[in-house]
Amino acid sequence: MSILNRAVRVGLRGLLPLSAVLGMVGAGVPATAQPDSARSERIYVVGAAGDGVVGVEVSPGAAPRLLGEAAPGPLGALAVDAAPAGDFVYAGSAAEAGITAYRANPDGTLAPVPGSPVSAPGPVITIVVAPDGKHLYASTTVGLRGAVVSYAITPSGLPVQLGEPVELEYTSHFGMMAISPDGRHLYTTDYFGSAMIHLPIGPDGAALPTRQRIDAGSSPVNPEVSPDGRFLYTANELGSSVSGFRIGPDGSLSPVPGSPFPAGGGTHGVAITPDSRRVYVPSITSDSIDGYAIGPDGSLAPLPGSPYHAEPGGIVGRTLAGGDGTRLYSIEEFGLPGNLTIGLQAYVIGADGALTPTGSPVDLGILFTDGPSATITG
């Protein structure tokens, strides 16, 4: 099945989401996050072909370093996220309809949590961990509708389902989610309905029924909330654009001036720097990364030199911003003939926001990824 999926992705060059192919076989405004001092962080990447979860140590001034062997991972995994403390990592599977929980060892390697994987009502497309590390949310499909499932995270790290799934629209399958920094609001894309959906989170940590549905660009994917909690941005995969929304005090969304903003073909994700000043968006059919400055009203303006050529030459589908604000990391969605496994590349973020590749890419040993397939944690 992995070979078939690779052929589909290469043949269509990103015109259809791999998540769709697999399916067929604010908020209060916290203080602006300040860049952390130079320190090491860990990136975890999950492979969609059952090739595991790979850990990479990254830090300013040092080459990215693999953290031992990949931990066994589920087939059809499209999503990974980590607890804020970095002590637990979670991978969701579309093919196996479950969530695998891992404990992070001191050296960054992963060990499955006893009792894992935890079953889900349907294929898991996205998972997000709450900022307090006590809850986890998964997007899935229940019957003919998309849905969101809430979990409480036990002290051992194992997720336990809270109540029944919250059902969404008939078009909201393959939803990808983001959570507000205060943990009070959840946002999910409606890929086929070209919309964003806002679900408040109750006092018990469970997602509540839809409060708002608002138009986005064509086929929104991989939304991200700015660390200061003021804005949400989503890549529009088939619209070659980025949509921006202001987050109101009640968590509601309203378009920022000028939205949606032009981007390369097959926009596939959003990374926001910790100071909430810049956005970086990979484009899978343009082999590039678009960079934008965030204006006071949330509008986006291209950074000097944008778009930036994606290194090392594969199809970049995910970007992550380092905690110190000086580094960006790109992860390929799939490699090209001659280098079938994907790589991770580090970039220096200049004073003006421009990207400069630094060092050599790290081969992750993964065939391909899709969706929110990588996460970074300190």
DORO-993693 format. One record per residue (C-alpha): residue number from 1; residue in one letter; z, y, x. Coordinates in nm, 2 decimals. Layout:
N
+-----+-----+--------+--------+--------+
|   n | res |     zz |     yy |     xx |
+-----+-----+--------+--------+--------+
| NUM |   A |      Z |      Y |      X |
...
+-----+-----+--------+--------+--------+
//
This chain:
378
+-----+-----+--------+--------+--------+
|   n | res |     zz |     yy |     xx |
+-----+-----+--------+--------+--------+
|   1 |   M |   0.00 |   0.00 |   0.00 |
|   2 |   S |   0.06 |   0.24 |   0.29 |
|   3 |   I |  -0.30 |   0.20 |   0.41 |
|   4 |   L |  -0.43 |   0.27 |   0.06 |
|   5 |   N |  -0.21 |   0.58 |   0.03 |
|   6 |   R |  -0.32 |   0.71 |   0.37 |
|   7 |   A |  -0.69 |   0.66 |   0.27 |
|   8 |   V |  -0.63 |   0.86 |  -0.05 |
|   9 |   R |  -0.46 |   1.14 |   0.14 |
|  10 |   V |  -0.72 |   1.16 |   0.41 |
|  11 |   G |  -1.01 |   1.14 |   0.16 |
|  12 |   L |  -0.88 |   1.41 |  -0.07 |
|  13 |   R |  -0.74 |   1.63 |   0.21 |
|  14 |   G |  -0.44 |   1.73 |   0.00 |
|  15 |   L |  -0.62 |   1.79 |  -0.34 |
|  16 |   L |  -0.38 |   1.56 |  -0.51 |
|  17 |   P |   0.00 |   1.52 |  -0.44 |
|  18 |   L |   0.10 |   1.19 |  -0.29 |
|  19 |   S |   0.39 |   1.19 |  -0.53 |
|  20 |   A |   0.14 |   1.16 |  -0.82 |
|  21 |   V |  -0.05 |   0.88 |  -0.64 |
|  22 |   L |   0.28 |   0.69 |  -0.59 |
|  23 |   G |   0.38 |   0.75 |  -0.95 |
|  24 |   M |   0.06 |   0.59 |  -1.07 |
|  25 |   V |   0.09 |   0.26 |  -0.85 |
|  26 |   G |   2.13 |   3.39 |  -0.89 |
|  27 |   A |   2.32 |   3.27 |  -0.94 |
|  28 |   G |   2.60 |   3.48 |  -0.78 |
|  29 |   V |   2.47 |   3.65 |  -0.47 |
|  30 |   P |   2.67 |   3.54 |  -0.17 |
|  31 |   A |   2.67 |   3.73 |   0.16 |
|  32 |   T |   2.35 |   3.70 |   0.35 |
|  33 |   A |   2.37 |   3.40 |   0.59 |
|  34 |   Q |   2.38 |   3.52 |   0.94 |
|  35 |   P |   2.20 |   3.33 |   1.22 |
|  36 |   D |   2.44 |   3.08 |   1.39 |
|  37 |   S |   2.50 |   3.10 |   1.76 |
|  38 |   A |   2.29 |   2.87 |   1.97 |
|  39 |   R |   2.39 |   2.51 |   1.89 |
|  40 |   S |   2.23 |   2.18 |   1.83 |
|  41 |   E |   2.12 |   2.07 |   1.49 |
|  42 |   R |   1.98 |   1.75 |   1.34 |
|  43 |   I |   1.66 |   1.70 |   1.15 |
|  44 |   Y |   1.62 |   1.39 |   0.94 |
|  45 |   V |   1.27 |   1.28 |   0.83 |
|  46 |   V |   1.20 |   0.99 |   0.58 |
|  47 |   G |   0.88 |   0.80 |   0.59 |
|  48 |   A |   0.70 |   0.71 |   0.27 |
|  49 |   A |   0.57 |   0.37 |   0.39 |
|  50 |   G |   0.92 |   0.22 |   0.43 |
|  51 |   D |   0.93 |   0.31 |   0.80 |
|  52 |   G |   1.28 |   0.45 |   0.78 |
|  53 |   V |   1.48 |   0.77 |   0.83 |
|  54 |   V |   1.43 |   0.92 |   1.18 |
|  55 |   G |   1.68 |   1.16 |   1.33 |
|  56 |   V |   1.59 |   1.44 |   1.58 |
|  57 |   E |   1.83 |   1.66 |   1.77 |
|  58 |   V |   1.70 |   2.02 |   1.81 |
|  59 |   S |   1.85 |   2.32 |   1.98 |
|  60 |   P |   1.72 |   2.65 |   2.12 |
|  61 |   G |   1.60 |   2.61 |   2.48 |
|  62 |   A |   1.58 |   2.23 |   2.47 |
|  63 |   A |   1.31 |   1.99 |   2.37 |
|  64 |   P |   1.36 |   1.80 |   2.05 |
|  65 |   R |   1.52 |   1.46 |   2.11 |
|  66 |   L |   1.50 |   1.14 |   1.90 |
|  67 |   L |   1.84 |   1.01 |   1.79 |
|  68 |   G |   1.79 |   0.64 |   1.86 |
|  69 |   E |   1.60 |   0.40 |   1.63 |
|  70 |   A |   1.50 |   0.49 |   1.27 |
|  71 |   A |   1.75 |   0.37 |   1.01 |
|  72 |   P |   1.60 |   0.13 |   0.76 |
|  73 |   G |   1.46 |   0.32 |   0.47 |
|  74 |   P |   1.32 |   0.24 |   0.12 |
|  75 |   L |   0.95 |   0.21 |   0.04 |
|  76 |   G |   0.80 |   0.51 |  -0.13 |
|  77 |   A |   1.06 |   0.75 |  -0.01 |
|  78 |   L |   0.95 |   1.11 |  -0.08 |
|  79 |   A |   1.28 |   1.30 |  -0.04 |
|  80 |   V |   1.58 |   1.33 |   0.20 |
|  81 |   D |   1.87 |   1.56 |   0.20 |
|  82 |   A |   2.20 |   1.59 |   0.38 |
|  83 |   A |   2.55 |   1.69 |   0.29 |
|  84 |   P |   2.63 |   2.04 |   0.42 |
|  85 |   A |   2.88 |   1.90 |   0.68 |
|  86 |   G |   2.61 |   1.67 |   0.81 |
|  87 |   D |   2.83 |   1.36 |   0.76 |
|  88 |   F |   2.61 |   1.19 |   0.49 |
|  89 |   V |   2.23 |   1.17 |   0.45 |
|  90 |   Y |   2.05 |   1.06 |   0.13 |
|  91 |   A |   1.70 |   0.92 |   0.08 |
|  92 |   G |   1.53 |   0.89 |  -0.26 |
|  93 |   S |   1.27 |   0.63 |  -0.34 |
|  94 |   A |   0.99 |   0.66 |  -0.59 |
|  95 |   A |   0.88 |   0.30 |  -0.55 |
|  96 |   E |   1.22 |   0.14 |  -0.56 |
|  97 |   A |   1.39 |   0.38 |  -0.81 |
|  98 |   G |   1.70 |   0.44 |  -0.61 |
|  99 |   I |   1.90 |   0.65 |  -0.37 |
| 100 |   T |   2.00 |   0.52 |  -0.03 |
| 101 |   A |   2.32 |   0.68 |   0.12 |
| 102 |   Y |   2.38 |   0.69 |   0.50 |
| 103 |   R |   2.68 |   0.79 |   0.70 |
| 104 |   A |   2.59 |   0.99 |   1.01 |
| 105 |   N |   2.75 |   0.86 |   1.32 |
| 106 |   P |   2.88 |   1.10 |   1.59 |
| 107 |   D |   2.56 |   1.04 |   1.79 |
| 108 |   G |   2.34 |   1.13 |   1.49 |
| 109 |   T |   2.23 |   0.78 |   1.41 |
| 110 |   L |   2.26 |   0.66 |   1.05 |
| 111 |   A |   2.44 |   0.36 |   0.90 |
| 112 |   P |   2.40 |   0.26 |   0.53 |
| 113 |   V |   2.70 |   0.34 |   0.31 |
| 114 |   P |   2.85 |   0.02 |   0.15 |
| 115 |   G |   2.73 |  -0.02 |  -0.20 |
| 116 |   S |   2.40 |   0.16 |  -0.13 |
| 117 |   P |   2.13 |   0.19 |  -0.25 |
| 118 |   V |   2.23 |   0.33 |  -0.59 |
| 119 |   S |   1.99 |   0.27 |  -0.88 |
| 120 |   A |   1.83 |   0.55 |  -1.07 |
| 121 |   P |   1.68 |   0.56 |  -1.42 |
| 122 |   G |   1.33 |   0.59 |  -1.27 |
| 123 |   P |   1.13 |   0.68 |  -0.96 |
| 124 |   V |   1.32 |   0.94 |  -0.75 |
| 125 |   I |   1.10 |   1.23 |  -0.64 |
| 126 |   T |   1.35 |   1.48 |  -0.51 |
| 127 |   I |   1.72 |   1.49 |  -0.43 |
| 128 |   V |   1.93 |   1.79 |  -0.35 |
| 129 |   V |   2.30 |   1.79 |  -0.24 |
| 130 |   A |   2.52 |   2.07 |  -0.38 |
| 131 |   P |   2.64 |   2.33 |  -0.13 |
| 132 |   D |   3.00 |   2.19 |  -0.16 |
| 133 |   G |   2.88 |   1.84 |  -0.08 |
| 134 |   K |   3.05 |   1.70 |  -0.39 |
| 135 |   H |   2.74 |   1.64 |  -0.61 |
| 136 |   L |   2.38 |   1.53 |  -0.58 |
| 137 |   Y |   2.09 |   1.58 |  -0.82 |
| 138 |   A |   1.77 |   1.36 |  -0.85 |
| 139 |   S |   1.45 |   1.43 |  -1.03 |
| 140 |   T |   1.30 |   1.13 |  -1.20 |
| 141 |   T |   1.10 |   1.01 |  -1.50 |
| 142 |   V |   1.27 |   0.87 |  -1.81 |
| 143 |   G |   1.02 |   0.73 |  -2.06 |
| 144 |   L |   0.74 |   0.99 |  -2.11 |
| 145 |   R |   0.94 |   1.28 |  -1.98 |
| 146 |   G |   1.06 |   1.41 |  -1.65 |
| 147 |   A |   1.43 |   1.42 |  -1.61 |
| 148 |   V |   1.72 |   1.53 |  -1.38 |
| 149 |   V |   2.01 |   1.29 |  -1.30 |
| 150 |   S |   2.35 |   1.42 |  -1.18 |
| 151 |   Y |   2.57 |   1.23 |  -0.94 |
| 152 |   A |   2.93 |   1.28 |  -0.81 |
| 153 |   I |   2.96 |   1.20 |  -0.44 |
| 154 |   T |   3.27 |   0.98 |  -0.37 |
| 155 |   P |   3.48 |   1.03 |  -0.05 |
| 156 |   S |   3.29 |   0.73 |   0.09 |
| 157 |   G |   2.96 |   0.92 |   0.04 |
| 158 |   L |   2.83 |   0.69 |  -0.24 |
| 159 |   P |   2.68 |   0.87 |  -0.53 |
| 160 |   V |   2.80 |   0.78 |  -0.88 |
| 161 |   Q |   2.60 |   0.89 |  -1.19 |
| 162 |   L |   2.75 |   1.15 |  -1.42 |
| 163 |   G |   2.65 |   1.10 |  -1.78 |
| 164 |   E |   2.30 |   1.07 |  -1.91 |
| 165 |   P |   1.99 |   1.22 |  -1.75 |
| 166 |   V |   1.88 |   1.57 |  -1.87 |
| 167 |   E |   1.53 |   1.52 |  -2.02 |
| 168 |   L |   1.26 |   1.78 |  -1.95 |
| 169 |   E |   0.90 |   1.83 |  -2.06 |
| 170 |   Y |   0.63 |   1.57 |  -2.09 |
| 171 |   T |   0.45 |   1.75 |  -1.80 |
| 172 |   S |   0.75 |   1.77 |  -1.57 |
| 173 |   H |   0.71 |   1.44 |  -1.39 |
| 174 |   F |   0.73 |   1.46 |  -1.01 |
| 175 |   G |   0.96 |   1.76 |  -1.02 |
| 176 |   M |   1.08 |   1.90 |  -0.69 |
| 177 |   M |   1.42 |   2.09 |  -0.69 |
| 178 |   A |   1.62 |   2.36 |  -0.52 |
| 179 |   I |   1.98 |   2.47 |  -0.58 |
| 180 |   S |   2.14 |   2.81 |  -0.57 |
| 181 |   P |   2.38 |   2.88 |  -0.27 |
| 182 |   D |   2.68 |   2.90 |  -0.51 |
| 183 |   G |   2.59 |   2.56 |  -0.66 |
| 184 |   R |   2.58 |   2.70 |  -1.02 |
| 185 |   H |   2.20 |   2.68 |  -1.09 |
| 186 |   L |   1.94 |   2.41 |  -1.04 |
| 187 |   Y |   1.56 |   2.48 |  -1.03 |
| 188 |   T |   1.28 |   2.22 |  -1.06 |
| 189 |   T |   0.91 |   2.24 |  -1.06 |
| 190 |   D |   0.69 |   2.13 |  -1.35 |
| 191 |   Y |   0.39 |   2.02 |  -1.14 |
| 192 |   F |   0.15 |   1.94 |  -1.42 |
| 193 |   G |   0.27 |   2.23 |  -1.64 |
| 194 |   S |   0.25 |   2.49 |  -1.36 |
| 195 |   A |   0.60 |   2.61 |  -1.43 |
| 196 |   M |   0.95 |   2.65 |  -1.29 |
| 197 |   I |   1.25 |   2.52 |  -1.49 |
| 198 |   H |   1.61 |   2.66 |  -1.46 |
| 199 |   L |   1.90 |   2.43 |  -1.55 |
| 200 |   P |   2.26 |   2.57 |  -1.52 |
| 201 |   I |   2.52 |   2.34 |  -1.37 |
| 202 |   G |   2.84 |   2.28 |  -1.56 |
| 203 |   P |   3.20 |   2.30 |  -1.44 |
| 204 |   D |   3.20 |   1.93 |  -1.39 |
| 205 |   G |   2.90 |   1.95 |  -1.16 |
| 206 |   A |   2.66 |   1.80 |  -1.40 |
| 207 |   A |   2.32 |   1.96 |  -1.47 |
| 208 |   L |   2.29 |   2.11 |  -1.82 |
| 209 |   P |   1.99 |   2.12 |  -2.05 |
| 210 |   T |   1.70 |   2.36 |  -1.97 |
| 211 |   R |   1.79 |   2.73 |  -2.00 |
| 212 |   Q |   1.46 |   2.88 |  -1.90 |
| 213 |   R |   1.10 |   2.77 |  -1.83 |
| 214 |   I |   0.87 |   3.03 |  -1.66 |
| 215 |   D |   0.51 |   3.02 |  -1.55 |
| 216 |   A |   0.45 |   2.96 |  -1.18 |
| 217 |   G |   0.12 |   2.91 |  -0.99 |
| 218 |   S |  -0.10 |   2.61 |  -1.01 |
| 219 |   S |   0.09 |   2.28 |  -0.93 |
| 220 |   P |   0.42 |   2.42 |  -0.78 |
| 221 |   V |   0.59 |   2.21 |  -0.51 |
| 222 |   N |   0.89 |   2.22 |  -0.28 |
| 223 |   P |   1.07 |   2.54 |  -0.40 |
| 224 |   E |   1.34 |   2.70 |  -0.19 |
| 225 |   V |   1.61 |   2.96 |  -0.26 |
| 226 |   S |   1.68 |   3.23 |  -0.01 |
| 227 |   P |   2.01 |   3.19 |   0.17 |
| 228 |   D |   2.14 |   3.52 |   0.02 |
| 229 |   G |   2.07 |   3.37 |  -0.33 |
| 230 |   R |   1.85 |   3.66 |  -0.44 |
| 231 |   F |   1.50 |   3.50 |  -0.45 |
| 232 |   L |   1.32 |   3.17 |  -0.51 |
| 233 |   Y |   0.98 |   3.09 |  -0.37 |
| 234 |   T |   0.76 |   2.79 |  -0.44 |
| 235 |   A |   0.43 |   2.67 |  -0.29 |
| 236 |   N |   0.15 |   2.62 |  -0.53 |
| 237 |   E |  -0.04 |   2.31 |  -0.40 |
| 238 |   L |  -0.36 |   2.35 |  -0.60 |
| 239 |   G |  -0.34 |   2.72 |  -0.63 |
| 240 |   S |  -0.34 |   2.81 |  -0.26 |
| 241 |   S |  -0.06 |   3.06 |  -0.32 |
| 242 |   V |   0.31 |   3.12 |  -0.31 |
| 243 |   S |   0.51 |   3.23 |  -0.61 |
| 244 |   G |   0.82 |   3.44 |  -0.58 |
| 245 |   F |   1.10 |   3.50 |  -0.83 |
| 246 |   R |   1.40 |   3.72 |  -0.85 |
| 247 |   I |   1.72 |   3.53 |  -0.94 |
| 248 |   G |   1.93 |   3.72 |  -1.20 |
| 249 |   P |   2.31 |   3.72 |  -1.22 |
| 250 |   D |   2.29 |   3.44 |  -1.48 |
| 251 |   G |   2.05 |   3.24 |  -1.27 |
| 252 |   S |   1.74 |   3.33 |  -1.47 |
| 253 |   L |   1.41 |   3.39 |  -1.29 |
| 254 |   S |   1.17 |   3.68 |  -1.31 |
| 255 |   P |   0.85 |   3.72 |  -1.10 |
| 256 |   V |   0.87 |   3.95 |  -0.80 |
| 257 |   P |   0.60 |   4.23 |  -0.77 |
| 258 |   G |   0.27 |   4.09 |  -0.66 |
| 259 |   S |   0.34 |   3.73 |  -0.72 |
| 260 |   P |   0.17 |   3.49 |  -0.66 |
| 261 |   F |   0.07 |   3.57 |  -0.30 |
| 262 |   P |  -0.24 |   3.43 |  -0.13 |
| 263 |   A |  -0.20 |   3.14 |   0.11 |
| 264 |   G |  -0.40 |   2.87 |   0.28 |
| 265 |   G |  -0.53 |   2.57 |   0.11 |
| 266 |   G |  -0.29 |   2.30 |  -0.02 |
| 267 |   T |   0.03 |   2.50 |   0.03 |
| 268 |   H |   0.30 |   2.24 |   0.06 |
| 269 |   G |   0.64 |   2.37 |   0.12 |
| 270 |   V |   0.86 |   2.67 |   0.19 |
| 271 |   A |   1.10 |   2.75 |   0.47 |
| 272 |   I |   1.32 |   3.06 |   0.47 |
| 273 |   T |   1.50 |   3.20 |   0.77 |
| 274 |   P |   1.88 |   3.21 |   0.75 |
| 275 |   D |   1.88 |   3.59 |   0.73 |
| 276 |   S |   1.66 |   3.57 |   0.42 |
| 277 |   R |   1.39 |   3.80 |   0.58 |
| 278 |   R |   1.10 |   3.56 |   0.64 |
| 279 |   V |   0.91 |   3.28 |   0.46 |
| 280 |   Y |   0.69 |   3.02 |   0.63 |
| 281 |   V |   0.46 |   2.80 |   0.43 |
| 282 |   P |   0.25 |   2.51 |   0.57 |
| 283 |   S |  -0.11 |   2.45 |   0.43 |
| 284 |   I |  -0.23 |   2.10 |   0.46 |
| 285 |   T |  -0.60 |   2.16 |   0.41 |
| 286 |   S |  -0.60 |   2.47 |   0.64 |
| 287 |   D |  -0.40 |   2.31 |   0.92 |
| 288 |   S |  -0.20 |   2.62 |   0.94 |
| 289 |   I |   0.13 |   2.79 |   0.87 |
| 290 |   D |   0.14 |   3.12 |   0.67 |
| 291 |   G |   0.42 |   3.36 |   0.76 |
| 292 |   Y |   0.55 |   3.64 |   0.53 |
| 293 |   A |   0.81 |   3.91 |   0.55 |
| 294 |   I |   1.03 |   3.94 |   0.24 |
| 295 |   G |   1.05 |   4.29 |   0.11 |
| 296 |   P |   1.36 |   4.44 |  -0.06 |
| 297 |   D |   1.21 |   4.36 |  -0.40 |
| 298 |   G |   1.12 |   4.00 |  -0.30 |
| 299 |   S |   0.75 |   4.07 |  -0.25 |
| 300 |   L |   0.58 |   3.90 |   0.05 |
| 301 |   A |   0.37 |   4.07 |   0.32 |
| 302 |   P |   0.18 |   3.87 |   0.59 |
| 303 |   L |   0.35 |   3.86 |   0.93 |
| 304 |   P |   0.16 |   3.97 |   1.24 |
| 305 |   G |  -0.09 |   3.70 |   1.34 |
| 306 |   S |  -0.05 |   3.50 |   1.03 |
| 307 |   P |  -0.17 |   3.23 |   0.96 |
| 308 |   Y |  -0.06 |   3.04 |   1.26 |
| 309 |   H |  -0.25 |   2.73 |   1.39 |
| 310 |   A |  -0.05 |   2.42 |   1.32 |
| 311 |   E |   0.04 |   2.21 |   1.63 |
| 312 |   P |  -0.02 |   1.95 |   1.75 |
| 313 |   G |  -0.33 |   1.92 |   1.53 |
| 314 |   G |  -0.23 |   1.69 |   1.24 |
| 315 |   I |  -0.18 |   1.78 |   0.88 |
| 316 |   V |   0.15 |   1.98 |   0.85 |
| 317 |   G |   0.33 |   1.93 |   0.52 |
| 318 |   R |   0.68 |   2.05 |   0.59 |
| 319 |   T |   0.86 |   2.33 |   0.78 |
| 320 |   L |   1.23 |   2.39 |   0.85 |
| 321 |   A |   1.40 |   2.70 |   0.98 |
| 322 |   G |   1.66 |   2.66 |   1.26 |
| 323 |   G |   2.01 |   2.78 |   1.19 |
| 324 |   D |   2.00 |   3.05 |   1.46 |
| 325 |   G |   1.69 |   3.21 |   1.31 |
| 326 |   T |   1.48 |   3.18 |   1.63 |
| 327 |   R |   1.31 |   2.85 |   1.58 |
| 328 |   L |   1.09 |   2.69 |   1.32 |
| 329 |   Y |   1.01 |   2.32 |   1.31 |
| 330 |   S |   0.70 |   2.17 |   1.15 |
| 331 |   I |   0.65 |   1.80 |   1.05 |
| 332 |   E |   0.31 |   1.65 |   0.99 |
| 333 |   E |   0.23 |   1.49 |   0.66 |
| 334 |   F |   0.01 |   1.24 |   0.83 |
| 335 |   G |  -0.16 |   1.21 |   1.17 |
| 336 |   L |  -0.53 |   1.20 |   1.25 |
| 337 |   P |  -0.74 |   0.92 |   1.40 |
| 338 |   G |  -0.62 |   0.86 |   1.76 |
| 339 |   N |  -0.26 |   0.94 |   1.67 |
| 340 |   L |  -0.17 |   0.76 |   1.35 |
| 341 |   T |   0.20 |   0.84 |   1.35 |
| 342 |   I |   0.32 |   1.19 |   1.27 |
| 343 |   G |   0.48 |   1.45 |   1.50 |
| 344 |   L |   0.75 |   1.72 |   1.50 |
| 345 |   Q |   0.66 |   2.05 |   1.67 |
| 346 |   A |   0.90 |   2.34 |   1.76 |
| 347 |   Y |   0.80 |   2.71 |   1.74 |
| 348 |   V |   0.97 |   3.02 |   1.87 |
| 349 |   I |   1.00 |   3.29 |   1.60 |
| 350 |   G |   0.93 |   3.62 |   1.77 |
| 351 |   A |   1.11 |   3.95 |   1.70 |
| 352 |   D |   0.82 |   4.04 |   1.46 |
| 353 |   G |   0.83 |   3.69 |   1.30 |
| 354 |   A |   0.52 |   3.56 |   1.47 |
| 355 |   L |   0.52 |   3.19 |   1.57 |
| 356 |   T |   0.46 |   3.05 |   1.92 |
| 357 |   P |   0.46 |   2.68 |   1.98 |
| 358 |   T |   0.70 |   2.56 |   2.25 |
| 359 |   G |   0.71 |   2.23 |   2.43 |
| 360 |   S |   0.53 |   1.91 |   2.33 |
| 361 |   P |   0.55 |   1.75 |   1.99 |
| 362 |   V |   0.78 |   1.46 |   1.93 |
| 363 |   D |   0.62 |   1.14 |   1.79 |
| 364 |   L |   0.84 |   1.03 |   1.50 |
| 365 |   G |   0.69 |   0.69 |   1.47 |
| 366 |   I |   0.63 |   0.74 |   1.09 |
| 367 |   L |   0.29 |   0.68 |   0.93 |
| 368 |   F |   0.31 |   0.95 |   0.67 |
| 369 |   T |   0.54 |   1.17 |   0.45 |
| 370 |   D |   0.51 |   1.37 |   0.14 |
| 371 |   G |   0.73 |   1.60 |  -0.07 |
| 372 |   P |   1.07 |   1.73 |   0.06 |
| 373 |   S |   1.07 |   1.46 |   0.32 |
| 374 |   A |   1.27 |   1.64 |   0.59 |
| 375 |   T |   1.61 |   1.82 |   0.61 |
| 376 |   I |   1.80 |   2.01 |   0.88 |
| 377 |   T |   2.17 |   2.01 |   0.92 |
| 378 |   G |   2.42 |   2.14 |   1.17 |
+-----+-----+--------+--------+--------+
//
